[in-house]
């Protein structure tokens, strides 16, 4: 039994800002960019693979030019149906084409931790530690609407000690969650790091052969704007495909001009180019397409992921990925707020609503401008995910069939009766939304304690802090510890 996620609306009910002609034009322009401008790929092996598969390669500039037929041929090889496995099979995620179900992730690795200090009555920012990685991963495992995990924060203790911190983060995540782990921003410094990632995951599932059957981890390889596949992204492409593991691939934010169409073309070209390379390296590699688009705020030189422009850009890109590639996609908006305040609630709510309306498959909402992990924003995202899940569920009894219209009940109550005591009302009370954080009490009931939503969020943070994830067998943990020590000795920079 896999995770259910949110059942998304049908294509006809989703927000699709582009016409068929506009989609065709965007696709043609993206192919033109790849053919005439190309992508810079900072890895000799991938350059050779591209040349052997029909691309024109300049080894001096490291630029690959992709003929249109090559892109079209290789992007078709990406499977439409695949699985992201969890340690517990009930936490598996199964994709069967795009826009079927949405799955929540809600964070990505961040260098700092932002926690509310009750004694000081203020938020405290500090560098993340190994214990923070464990604690935050357990938060993910605890919350029912979180479907997959990426390391919520960085292990800066290991990094500052000169150790391969990504390997430490992967080991910590695998021991503190039963859900699938995506290695977003793992940024391997060498290709060998992927051997250690795979070995750690293999210990959990019972060997490398079993890992291929049940991919417990997946990689993320994103283009660095404009149109450059950096060293770490190349290592991830090569490392994940070596072990037949799924990949999250494609574009990253590319602030170029203020023109929306220009940004869409560049981002979609990045999607197509990276997907093509992944399929060249290992045809049939399962891929989720990353959409990470936001305009540059010219006044503050920051990215605004909740702006109207951002929502429009992401909606167009989701439509292109879903309708042209027929693959699932991930979006990664965030909030520019510095604390859990009205702005955070406003921006997070906008992002979640737009993800639902556009049919995004994985929701990876950053918190605090991609700088600090904050459990309060995780709880807020989780609550909004539950809200959207209820909204989706209630579309079922919106369908005007005889059972839902209940004409017989309308006739029995007539013009002056009482629906509240009618069996059809009493029997369907369970359909109503019951919020965990929002307060639906009367003013007079609220006056007894005057608690706010933020009070309830902080109480929930304390609750999930007490959660302990199901442990791995001791012998598995010992083997994983040995693998990490080996990596420290071989790859550490001490």
VOGU-3710 file (C-alpha; in Angstrom, 3 decimals, decimal comma):
1> xxxxxxxxxx> 0,000/0,000/0,000  1,696/3,220/-1,188  1,113/6,742/0,087  -2,091/8,339/-1,170  -0,974/11,980/-1,460  -3,527/14,490/-2,699  -5,779/13,384/-5,531  -5,396/16,240/-8,018  -8,064/17,766/-10,220  -8,517/16,678/-13,814
11> xxxxxxxxxx> -6,567/18,574/-16,482  -9,693/20,440/-17,537  -10,047/21,882/-14,032  -6,389/22,827/-13,507  -4,968/26,244/-14,295  -3,371/26,051/-17,739  -2,217/29,557/-18,806  -0,865/28,522/-22,230  -2,733/27,661/-25,405  -1,644/24,658/-27,484
21> xxxxxxxxxx> -0,043/27,015/-30,002  1,887/28,823/-27,256  3,132/25,520/-25,847  4,327/24,497/-29,306  6,166/27,799/-29,737  7,862/27,522/-26,331  8,945/23,970/-27,092  10,384/24,987/-30,469  12,256/27,943/-28,984  13,715/25,789/-26,200
31> xxxxxxxxxx> 14,917/23,279/-28,809  16,394/26,175/-30,767  18,314/27,333/-27,682  19,753/23,839/-27,161  20,700/23,534/-30,838  22,199/26,995/-31,362  23,362/28,087/-27,871  23,715/24,739/-26,132  24,624/23,863/-22,553  27,961/24,082/-20,790
41> xxxxxxxxxx> 28,647/20,745/-19,067  31,625/20,591/-16,706  32,405/16,897/-16,992  34,584/15,168/-19,588  32,747/11,839/-19,427  29,340/13,410/-20,052  30,773/15,439/-22,935  32,009/12,205/-24,521  28,665/10,477/-23,959  26,864/13,397/-25,615
51> xxxxxxxxxx> 29,188/13,333/-28,625  28,762/9,569/-29,015  24,991/10,039/-29,059  24,714/12,596/-31,847  25,552/15,939/-30,201  28,135/18,476/-31,325  30,690/19,024/-28,546  33,318/21,726/-28,133  35,749/20,258/-25,597  37,523/23,578/-25,112
61> xxxxxxxxxx> 34,425/25,534/-24,078  32,661/22,378/-22,775  29,522/23,353/-24,700  27,144/20,721/-26,054  24,846/21,544/-28,989  21,802/19,278/-29,084  20,144/18,497/-32,436  16,370/18,561/-32,169  15,958/14,899/-33,129  18,409/13,838/-30,383
71> xxxxxxxxxx> 16,450/15,692/-27,694  13,132/14,319/-28,903  14,487/10,766/-29,125  16,072/10,655/-25,672  13,401/12,510/-23,710  10,927/9,830/-24,851  12,987/7,201/-23,032  12,110/8,573/-19,577  9,522/6,231/-17,980  6,099/7,619/-17,137
81> xxxxxxxxxx> 5,481/5,135/-14,304  7,965/4,547/-11,515  8,376/4,252/-7,742  10,191/6,200/-5,044  10,519/3,639/-2,267  10,459/4,218/1,468  12,013/2,043/4,166  8,416/1,162/5,021  6,597/0,021/1,829  3,537/1,935/3,016
91> xxxxxxxxxx> 5,594/5,083/2,446  6,298/4,293/-1,214  5,354/6,935/-3,761  4,143/5,699/-7,143  3,987/7,981/-10,180  1,705/6,989/-13,027  2,174/9,933/-15,340  1,770/13,604/-14,373  -0,948/15,421/-12,438  -2,440/12,375/-10,756
101> xxxxxxxxxx> -1,465/12,969/-7,131  0,573/15,527/-5,216  3,165/14,643/-2,579  4,527/16,919/0,129  8,199/17,463/0,943  8,300/21,061/2,261  11,962/21,847/2,705  15,481/21,510/1,360  18,922/21,490/3,003  19,633/24,781/4,743
111> xxxxxxxxxx> 22,770/25,995/6,502  21,037/27,508/9,521  18,369/26,699/12,074  15,782/29,260/13,178  14,095/28,443/16,481  11,760/30,379/18,739  13,301/31,007/22,164  10,508/31,289/24,695  12,751/32,781/27,387  14,178/35,478/25,114
121> xxxxxxxxxx> 10,867/35,973/23,274  12,668/36,066/19,938  13,912/33,861/17,129  17,479/32,607/17,348  19,474/31,830/14,214  22,496/29,528/14,392  24,448/27,122/12,211  22,911/23,687/11,775  24,503/20,698/13,514  24,373/16,922/13,082
131> xxxxxxxxxx> 21,760/16,678/15,846  19,631/19,239/13,995  19,647/17,028/10,890  18,407/14,112/12,995  15,772/16,175/14,779  14,435/17,808/11,613  14,316/14,500/9,727  12,316/12,991/12,572  9,887/15,916/12,205  9,343/14,864/8,612
141> xxxxxxxxxx> 8,816/11,259/9,593  6,289/12,209/12,253  3,935/14,357/10,155  1,313/12,423/8,211  1,128/14,744/5,184  4,884/14,737/4,568  5,394/12,111/1,889  9,138/12,245/1,212  12,223/13,718/2,827  15,232/15,647/1,714
151> xxxxxxxxxx> 17,880/16,563/4,306  16,192/19,545/6,011  19,466/21,166/7,001  23,182/20,783/6,456  25,566/19,075/8,830  27,907/22,028/9,213  29,715/20,315/12,086  30,974/17,668/9,686  31,718/20,249/6,994  33,711/22,463/9,357
161> xxxxxxxxxx> 35,689/19,398/10,450  36,672/18,789/6,833  34,501/15,663/6,510  32,182/14,796/3,588  29,073/16,277/5,207  26,644/15,043/2,538  27,500/11,441/3,449  26,846/12,220/7,115  23,510/13,840/6,191  22,408/10,853/4,113
171> xxxxxxxxxx> 23,237/8,426/6,907  21,379/10,555/9,461  18,313/10,879/7,238  18,157/7,156/6,486  18,274/6,326/10,205  15,605/8,875/11,179  12,859/8,329/8,612  10,910/5,488/7,040  10,113/7,646/3,988  11,905/8,134/0,666
181> xxxxxxxxxx> 14,960/10,417/0,816  15,814/12,768/-2,048  19,385/14,058/-1,890  18,543/17,605/-2,877  21,586/19,882/-2,811  23,839/17,023/-1,720  26,509/18,719/-3,894  28,998/15,825/-4,035  32,593/16,978/-4,343  33,657/13,706/-6,000
191> xxxxxxxxxx> 31,904/10,955/-7,934  32,922/8,526/-5,159  30,453/10,136/-2,779  27,643/8,514/-4,723  29,164/5,106/-4,059  28,831/5,834/-0,348  25,274/7,175/-0,727  24,287/3,951/-2,485  26,081/1,716/0,010  24,327/3,410/2,933
201> xxxxxxxxxx> 20,908/2,999/1,324  21,730/-0,585/0,340  22,374/-1,491/3,978  18,849/-0,341/4,833  17,061/-2,307/2,084  19,295/-5,386/2,041  21,879/-4,928/-0,703  22,573/-3,102/-3,959  20,375/-5,443/-5,998  17,483/-4,748/-3,656
211> xxxxxxxxxx> 18,201/-1,006/-3,827  17,685/-1,115/-7,579  14,303/-2,795/-7,020  13,380/-0,466/-4,185  15,093/2,903/-4,767  15,206/4,321/-1,259  17,140/7,405/-2,350  17,098/9,657/-5,406  19,364/12,409/-6,665  18,890/16,015/-7,731
221> xxxxxxxxxx> 20,871/17,482/-10,642  20,009/21,079/-11,486  21,308/23,487/-14,074  23,170/26,534/-12,791  21,831/29,533/-14,702  22,369/30,280/-17,404  22,536/26,873/-19,120  25,442/25,362/-17,165  25,556/21,908/-15,611  28,044/22,292/-12,785
231> xxxxxxxxxx> 30,537/19,814/-11,382  28,319/18,527/-8,541  25,284/18,203/-10,806  27,376/16,160/-13,242  28,540/13,859/-10,441  24,922/13,345/-9,422  23,876/12,499/-12,982  26,660/9,939/-13,243  26,357/8,625/-9,691  22,607/8,118/-9,497
241> xxxxxxxxxx> 22,402/6,550/-12,961  25,258/4,176/-12,067  22,934/2,604/-9,480  19,720/2,972/-11,544  18,308/5,421/-9,015  15,659/8,046/-9,835  16,607/11,660/-10,477  15,082/15,061/-10,007  16,525/16,978/-12,959  16,205/20,159/-14,946
251> xxxxxxxxxx> 16,148/23,862/-14,600  16,972/26,245/-11,840  15,993/29,861/-11,481  17,471/31,904/-14,312  16,989/35,653/-13,795  17,800/36,988/-17,233  15,449/39,663/-18,429  12,190/40,799/-16,892  10,381/39,212/-19,835  8,413/36,149/-18,728
261> xxxxxxxxxx> 8,609/34,361/-22,087  12,400/34,641/-22,110  12,640/33,027/-18,671  10,256/30,225/-19,639  12,299/29,391/-22,760  15,587/29,269/-20,837  14,170/27,202/-18,008  12,439/24,718/-20,286  15,618/24,386/-22,368  17,416/23,502/-19,128
271> xxxxxxxxxx> 14,735/20,882/-18,386  15,062/19,316/-21,834  18,871/19,365/-21,866  19,356/17,774/-18,455  16,655/15,167/-19,082  18,302/14,297/-22,408  21,699/13,812/-20,753  20,217/11,629/-17,998  18,642/9,349/-20,607  21,843/9,256/-22,676
281> xxxxxxxxxx> 23,836/8,107/-19,637  21,256/5,503/-18,591  18,173/5,110/-20,819  15,064/4,543/-18,741  16,218/6,496/-15,686  13,081/7,651/-13,809  13,032/11,461/-13,727  10,997/14,147/-11,997  11,411/17,568/-13,638  12,413/20,413/-11,350
291> xxxxxxxxxx> 10,750/23,807/-11,775  12,421/26,508/-9,714  11,553/29,814/-11,280  11,277/33,292/-9,800  12,003/36,805/-11,005  14,804/38,877/-9,544  13,660/41,709/-7,324  15,623/44,575/-8,860  15,353/46,722/-5,720  16,865/44,231/-3,262
301> xxxxxxxxxx> 18,666/41,777/-5,608  16,718/38,861/-4,117  14,403/36,234/-5,580  10,693/36,515/-4,874  9,074/33,087/-5,085  5,603/34,217/-4,062  5,247/37,086/-6,538  2,551/37,044/-9,238  5,323/36,732/-11,837  6,717/33,645/-10,116
311> xxxxxxxxxx> 3,338/31,931/-9,980  2,721/32,677/-13,661  6,155/31,407/-14,716  5,791/28,214/-12,710  2,272/27,589/-14,015  3,499/27,842/-17,613  6,434/25,513/-16,934  4,268/22,947/-15,130  1,974/22,900/-18,155  4,890/22,406/-20,557
321> xxxxxxxxxx> 6,379/19,560/-18,526  3,059/17,810/-18,026  1,588/18,233/-21,488  4,735/17,978/-23,633  6,958/15,578/-21,668  4,174/13,732/-19,798  6,409/13,559/-16,724  5,845/14,532/-13,070  7,370/17,772/-11,830  8,483/19,405/-8,597
331> xxxxxxxxxx> 8,260/23,077/-7,662  10,285/24,680/-4,906  8,925/28,067/-3,832  9,733/29,671/-0,523  8,816/32,604/1,662  10,874/35,772/1,879  9,719/36,283/5,469  12,373/36,165/8,176  10,067/34,830/10,909  6,807/32,937/11,190
341> xxxxxxxxxx> 4,605/35,975/10,734  1,698/37,204/8,611  3,963/37,483/5,557  5,090/33,865/5,958  1,481/32,663/6,214  0,465/34,800/3,223  3,293/33,603/0,965  3,174/29,947/1,984  -0,603/29,853/1,440  -0,237/31,418/-2,013
351> xxxxxxxxxx> 2,417/28,891/-2,982  0,428/25,871/-1,823  -2,759/27,052/-3,550  -0,935/27,629/-6,832  0,766/24,226/-6,597  -2,648/22,636/-6,179  -4,266/24,625/-8,984  -1,492/23,824/-11,462  -1,276/20,122/-10,559  2,326/20,011/-9,300
361> xxxxxxxxxx> 3,365/16,469/-8,355  5,908/17,178/-5,563  5,633/20,243/-3,319  9,041/21,227/-1,927  8,384/24,541/-0,213  11,490/26,117/1,238  11,313/28,202/4,387  12,858/31,562/5,252  14,369/32,475/1,918  16,341/29,239/1,541
371> xxxxxxxxxx> 18,536/30,069/4,530  17,186/28,493/7,700  15,134/25,461/8,635  12,249/26,431/10,878  9,860/23,773/12,238  7,058/26,325/12,556  6,907/26,850/8,794  7,000/23,081/8,337  3,917/22,785/10,550  2,197/25,580/8,623
381> xxxxxxxxxx> 2,945/23,904/5,277  1,678/20,632/6,693  -1,609/22,224/7,781  -2,137/23,803/4,356  -1,424/20,472/2,670  -4,175/18,927/4,792  -6,494/21,779/3,785  -5,852/21,122/0,082  -6,318/17,404/0,617  -9,751/18,111/2,080
391> xxxxxxxxxx> -10,562/20,468/-0,795  -9,692/17,743/-3,278  -11,713/15,169/-1,339  -14,820/17,371/-1,323  -14,867/17,513/-5,119  -16,332/14,005/-4,868  -19,674/15,105/-3,467  -19,747/18,196/-5,686  -20,581/15,993/-8,680  -24,295/16,527/-9,438
401> xxxxxxxxxx> -25,460/12,911/-9,283  -28,627/11,702/-7,558  -26,824/10,580/-4,399  -25,152/13,976/-3,915  -28,126/16,138/-4,872  -30,290/14,199/-2,369  -33,549/15,410/-3,869  -35,549/13,105/-1,616  -34,157/14,890/1,454  -34,943/18,269/-0,111
411> xxxxxxxxxx> -38,497/17,076/-0,696  -38,870/15,707/2,845  -37,665/18,924/4,501  -39,704/21,072/2,171  -39,893/24,837/2,573  -40,049/25,167/6,323  -38,305/22,149/7,780  -34,972/21,569/9,463  -31,945/20,131/7,665  -29,786/20,075/10,811
421> xxxxxxxxxx> -31,638/17,121/12,355  -32,229/15,276/9,086  -30,329/11,933/8,838  -28,607/13,009/5,622  -26,917/15,866/7,512  -26,062/13,827/10,601  -24,701/10,933/8,530  -22,381/13,211/6,568  -20,875/15,293/9,372  -17,666/13,318/8,867
431> xxxxxxxxxx> -17,224/15,021/5,479  -16,595/18,406/7,095  -13,079/19,839/7,410  -11,625/19,721/10,917  -8,575/22,012/11,133  -5,667/21,192/13,406  -4,438/24,784/13,801  -7,176/27,189/12,720  -9,621/28,193/15,472  -13,305/27,886/14,497
441> xxxxxxxxxx> -14,638/28,613/17,991  -16,860/31,551/18,828  -15,360/34,762/20,173  -16,714/33,977/23,638  -15,099/30,512/23,682  -11,811/31,979/22,452  -11,823/34,604/25,243  -11,185/31,812/27,764  -7,589/31,298/26,631  -6,996/33,800/23,761
451> xxxxxxxxxx> -4,575/31,456/22,045  -3,428/32,292/18,508  -2,625/30,038/15,593  1,070/30,643/16,239  0,590/29,422/19,817  -0,873/26,195/18,469  1,935/25,856/15,926  4,540/26,164/18,687  2,680/23,604/20,790  2,746/21,251/17,797
461> xxxxxxxxxx> 6,506/21,770/17,401  6,988/20,680/21,026  4,813/17,643/20,343  6,761/16,447/17,313  10,041/17,098/19,149  9,109/14,128/21,351  8,671/11,776/18,387  11,135/8,918/17,921  11,255/7,300/14,460  11,229/3,503/14,141
471> xxxxxxxxxx> 14,841/2,395/14,633  16,909/0,387/12,202  18,383/-2,903/13,448  21,585/-2,351/15,435  23,681/-4,394/13,014  22,522/-2,209/10,100  23,390/0,992/11,984  26,822/-0,406/12,852  27,535/-1,175/9,181  26,370/2,306/8,179
481> xxxxxxxxxx> 28,631/3,874/10,812  31,536/1,876/9,396  30,756/3,138/5,873  30,724/6,754/7,101  34,036/6,310/8,940  35,550/4,856/5,784  34,290/7,842/3,780  35,693/10,274/6,370  39,099/8,664/6,112  39,127/8,455/2,322
491> xxxx> 37,339/11,667/1,328  37,850/13,903/4,353  39,896/17,050/3,985  41,464/17,166/7,438
//
